[in-house]
């Protein structure tokens, strides 16, 4: 049994609020340094510096159509009944420099994307011509500048392209490549050590056997860390104090997230070890599920102690560990989920003074509660569309209330 002066019992007697725990989790957290990555590997990374173009794109006038590079004035008055003859004196293709200059009565065959030859100020589309070979006839006029892409039409020298803090999209990578910006300075991905412990655990990929259960927390947490822009490092341990102490004290990571051994039982050593090796700022939160969650620091590394029950583990990660990982990596600490407003079909009952994480199913415009309790029933999450947070100041939500649903996927209706 835990002693009266046990650090764990002190935390459970005077539990922290969700806001206090989140404040402790984010206290002193700052953006990680930048690192260079090739433009081809920059998608999904967080841009560390503003990008300003040092080039024009395109750097030359180019054709926007297949046709003929002409002097516009040579086509004025052309109609199908009054075609104007033009002599073809050359060809311009993409990636080449045209040798021929367009002078009065002349034109150059040109394709889309090819550079405009000197003297030409418009592109006459093929469909507005008749004939072929060395001589064509214009059957419609074309104004100056028509079908011609100007220098810097896409990007100009000195133009601000992307701002720091942006999560780079595929199209961002495209424009960075177009201006020759390579490598890209991005925020380093935080390395997150995920420690799961328990003599009863079998590794993922095996089948449950007898009284043994398969570890579901580490693959779930690794996926969450990856979602939040971190690099997961999974450590799976038996219930052995020395191994846990070594895994907690080993450096070279940015965050440590533990799952299991978090409460006040005889095998729940993690809070004691965190307090021994560093500082345990929070242990015990007025929240359901996830009450045994803890927040600490060892050697400057933030440690988030998550309960071992899978739903509690998921909820505590989303509330406390996720914001730490995202903040270190340059992302918003706020939940990344899409949220929607829907009407409660049945009431949600809670208790004043405790924050509740209520799983719900969205059906059209209505929300049906699935569960608040049942921290070990992972199917209550996989069968849910998302969750509703009941603040500590409320006794729940009555039927007919409009609530905010944080979606597990898409917009909750997928």
N, C-alpha and C positions, 0 to 999 in steps of 0.2 A: 504494500500500500504506500502511496506517496506521503511524505512527511508534511506537517503543517507549514513548514518553511520552504517547501519545494517550490521552485520558481514556477512550475506549471500550475500549482494550486493558487498561487497569488494571482496569476493571469486569469484563471477561471473565476476567481472571486470578484475581481474588478475588471470585467471585460471591456474592451475598447469598442467604440462604435465603428461602423464601416468607414465613415469619413476619417476618423482618427487613424485607422489602420492604413488607409490609402495614403494619407499624409505621411505616415512613417515609411511606407514603401517607397515613396517618391522623394523623400527628404535627401537632398544632396546629389540626386541623380542628374548627370549632365551628359550632353551629347558626346559620343565616342569620336575619336579622331577620324580623319578621312584616309582613304586608300585609293590608289589608281586601279581601274579595271579597264580592259579593252572595251571599245564601243559595242562589240558584238556580244558582250556579256553583261551589259549595263541595264537591261530591261528589268524592272521590278526593284532596282536599287534606289536609294535615296540620294539625290544630288547634293553634294556638299558645298558647291560654290556656284555662284551665278555664272552663266555662260553668255559671253558676248561674241558675236561673229567677227572674225578678222578678214572675211572674204565676202564678195558678192556671190549670190546664187540666183540665177546663173551668172557667170562672169562674162558672158557674150550674148549678143542678140541671137535668138534662135527661132526657128519656124515652129509654129503650133499646128501646122497642117501639112499634109502631102500636097504638093503642087509646084508652083513656079515662083521663084523670087524675082520680083519685077520692080520697076519704078512705077509707082501708082499712077502718075500722070499719063503714062503710056497706055493705060487701060480706059481712060475717061472717054465716055461716049460709046463704049463697046456694048453691043446687044447681039442676040442670035441672028438678027437681020442685018446687023452692021458689025461683023467680027473684025477685030483689029489684029493684024499679023505681028508675031514676035519671033525673033530668031533665038533658038536655044544654043547658048555658047558654053555650057558646062553643067556640072552636077555637084551638089553639096550633100555630103553624107555625115551622120553623127560621128564625132571624134576626129574629123578632118578639118583642115583649114582650106577653104575654097580659094583657088588660084585666080578664078575669073572675076572680073569686075563687071557689074551690070551697067551698061550705058544705054543711051536712047535707042529704043526699038529692040533691045536684047532682054533675055531672061536666063535664069539658071534653074534647072530641075532640082528640087529640094524635097527632103522627107522630114517628117515630124522629128524635132529635136536637133536637127542639123543647124550649124551656124549660118547666119545670113551673110551673103557675099557683100563686099563693098559696093556701094551705089544703089543697092536694093532697099526699098523702104516698105514693102508689103509682100504678102504671099497670095498669089492667085490660086484658088483651089482648082484641082484637076477637073472637077465637074463643071467648072465655068470656062472650060476650054474645049476646042476640037482640034484634031490633028495629033501628030506625034513626030518623033524623030528630031530633026534639026529645025523644024518649023511648026509652030502652033498658032492658034488664033484665039484671042480672048473674046468670050461671048457675054461678059458682064464686067462692069467696072469694079475696082477694089480701092478703098480709101487708104491713105497713108497710115501705116501702123497696123493695118488689119492682119490678123493671124501671125503677128510677130511678138514673141516674148522679149521684154526689155531686160537689160542688165539689172540685176538685183531685184527682179520681180518677186522672187520668193523670199530672199534674205538680203539685207544690205550690210555693208561694212559698218561696224559699231552698233548694230542692232542687238538689243537684249533678247536672247532666245528663250532661255529657261531660268527660273529662279531656284536658288538653293532650297532644300526641303521638299522638292517635288519628287514623288515616286515616279520613276521614269516609265513611260508607256512605250509600246512598240513604235508608235509614230515619233516619239521623242528621240528614240535611238536612230530612227531614219534621218531626222534633220541634223542630229549631231554628226552622223556619218557624212551627210551632204556638205557640211561646212568644214570637214576634216578635223573635227575636235576629237582627238584620240591620243592617249587614254582619257578616261573620264574620272574626275575626282568624286567619289561617293563616300557616304558615311560607312564606316566599318560595321559589318553585321555583328551584333553582340553574340558572344559564345555563351551558351546556357547549359550548365551541367544539370541534368535531370537525374536525381538519385531516388530510386525506388527500393524499398526494403521489405523483407518478409520471408520467413522460412516456408510459408505456404505457397509462394509464387513460383509458377512455371514460366519460362520465357515465351514471348509471343511466337506464334507459329506452331505451338504444340497444342495438345488437346487436354481439357481438364481430366484429372485422374484422382479418384478417391477423394481425399480431403484437400487435395491441391487445387489451386485455381490459377488460371492463366493471367499474367500481368496485362491488364488493359490500360493502366494509367500511362506507362511510358510511351507507347505508340500514340496515344491521344495527346499527351503533352508535347511530344516531339512535333506532331502535326500543328499544334497550336503555336509553338515557338516558330516553326517555319512560316506559318501564316503571318506572324507578327514581325517577320524580317530577321529573325535570329538564326543561329546555327546550333542545333541541339547536339548535346553529347550525353548519351545515356549511360548511367552506371547502375547496375542491378546488384543488390547486396542481400545477404542473409541477415538475420537479426543478430548482428555481432557488433559490439560497441567499438572495438578497435578499427574495424573496416569502415564504419560510418564516420568515425572521427577523422580518419585519413582522407576520406572522400570530401568531407566538409572543409578540411584544412588545406587541401591541395590547391595551389594557385593556378594562374593562367586561364581563368575564365572571368566573365563579366557579371554573371548572375548565377546563383545556385537555387534550384527549385527542388524541393524534396516532396515525396508523396508517401504518406504512411508514417507510422511511429510518431504521430504528432500530438496525441492526447495525453492522458494522465495515467495510463496503464503501466505495468511493470516493464514492458518492452518499448514503451514510447520514449525513446532516449533523445530524439532529435532536439527538442527544445532545451533540454539540459546541456547537450553538447554545444549548441549554438551559444548559449549563455556562458559556457566555460571557455570557448575559443574566441568569443567576440562579445557582442552586445545583443541581447534579446529585447527588442523594444516593445513588441506586442506579442502576446500569446493568449488567445481567447477573444472571440469577436461576437458581438450581439447580432448574429446572422444565422439563418436557417436555409439550407444546410451550410456547413463550413465553419461551425463554431470553433474547432480546434486550430484554425489557421494562426500562423505566427509570422512575424516580420523581424528580421535581425540583420546583423552585419558582421562579417568575419574578414579581417584584413582588408577593409575597404570594399569588399564584395557584398552586394545585397543578397540576403538569403530569404526566400519566401517558403515557409513551411506549409505544405498543403496536406489536408486530411487524405487518408488512404481510400475511403469510400469514393467510388468513381464520380458520382454526381457532385459530391462535395468538392472533390478535386477539380472538376471542370469549373464549377462556380467560383471557387477561390482563385483559380488561375485567371479567369476572366476579370474578376474584381481587382486583384492585387498584383499578380505576377505579370500579366499581359501589359498593363501600363508601364511597368518598369522596363520590360524588353523593348516595347515600342519607343519609349522616351530615349533610351540609350541609342537606339538605331535611327533616330531622327524622325520618327513617325509621331502622329498624334497619340497622346496617352488614352484618349477616349476610345470607347468600344468601336471596333471596326465594322460591327454588324449594321445592316440596314434596319431601320426601325419604322414601324407603321402604327397608325392609330386605328383601333378597332373597338367594338362594343362587347362587353362581357355578357355571355349568355347565362352564366351562373356566377354567384358571388365567389370571391376569394377571401378566406378568413385568415387573419394574421393576429399578431399580438403587439400592442404598443410597446415600444422600446426595442424591438427586434426587426431587422431588415430581412425580408423573405424573398427567395428566388423561386418564383412559381412558374413551372413549365406549363405551356398552353398549346392548344391546337387552334389554328386559324382556319375558319371555314367561311369563305366569302367575307362578309362584313362583320362576322361574329367571332368571338374568342371563347373557347371552352377550356377551363382549367384542367390540367392533367394531374399535377401533384405539386405539393410543397415539400412534404416529408418524403422519406424513401431515398436516403442518400446513397444507398448501395444498389439501387435499381436503375442501371444504366439505360434500360429500355424506355424509361420514362423521359429520357432525353432524345433518344433516337426516334421515338414515336411522336415527338413534339415538333411544332413549327418554330417555336422560339420560347422566350421567357419574359415574364413581367416582373419587375422589381417593385415590391411593396415597401415603401419607406418606413423607417422605424416610428414615425409620428402617426401612422395610420393603423386602424384595426382591420385593414383589408380594403377591398373594393366591393360595393354592392352590385347586384345584378343590374345591368343597364349602364354601368359606368363606361366611359371611353378611356381606354388605357393604352399605354405605349408598349408595343410588343417588339422586343429585340429579336430579329429573325436569325435562326441558325443557318439559313440558306436563302439566297435570292431575296424576294420580297415577301416571304412566308407563304406565298400562293403557288410556288413552283411544284 
